[in-house]
C-alpha cells in the first residue's frame, strides 16, 4: 500500500479502539448495568469503515440520558464528514 492509500483508508483497528473507549467511558456511569457490543465488530468481520454497534442498559430513561451526557463529555464529536472525494463502500 502506498503512503497516499494509507492516509485515505482508515485502519481496521480504529473501530476496536473506539469501541473500547466507549465501553470505558460508559463503565464510569453508575447507572449503566451493561454495555454490549454487536454487529460486525463483535463478529470480527469489521474493517476501517465499519460503524460501532453498542447497546447500553440502564434502569430508566433519565439514567440513559446520564450515560449519554457522560459519553459526550468523555468523547466529544471532533469532526464529521468525508475524509476524501473517493466513494465510501456501501451495501455490505
C-alpha positions, -999 to +999 in steps of 0.1 A: +000+000+000+014+034-009+016+062+016-014+081-001-035+050+003-026+047+040-038+083+045-071+078+027-081+044+040-088+041+078-070+014+099-091-017+106-081-014+142-098+020+146-133+008+153-120-016+180-100+012+197-130+035+197-154+007+210-131+001+239-130+039+246-168+040+245-171+010+269-146+025+293-165+058+293-199+041+299-184+019+327-178+051+347-215+058+348-231+042+379-265+039+362-251+016+334-256-020+342-244-035+309-226-025+277-229-049+248-211-048+215-227-063+185-226-062+147-195-066+125-171-056+152-184-083+176-184-108+148-148-100+138-158-091+103-152-053+106-129-031+086-118+005+089-151+018+075-173-001+100-196+015+124-197+006+161-228-010+174-232-007+212-261-013+235-261+004+269-285-009+295-298+015+322-328+012+346-347+041+330-348+069+306-333+095+329-303+073+336-299+067+299-295+104+294-269+105+322-250+079+302-253+100+270-240+131+287-211+112+302-202+098+268-205+132+252-181+147+278-157+118+276-157+115+238-169+148+222-175+147+185-145+163+169-154+163+133-178+146+110-176+144+072-160+125+044-122+122+045-117+123+008-135+125-025-132+088-030-165+069-028-170+051+005-180+015+004-217+008+006-242-021+006-220-045+026 
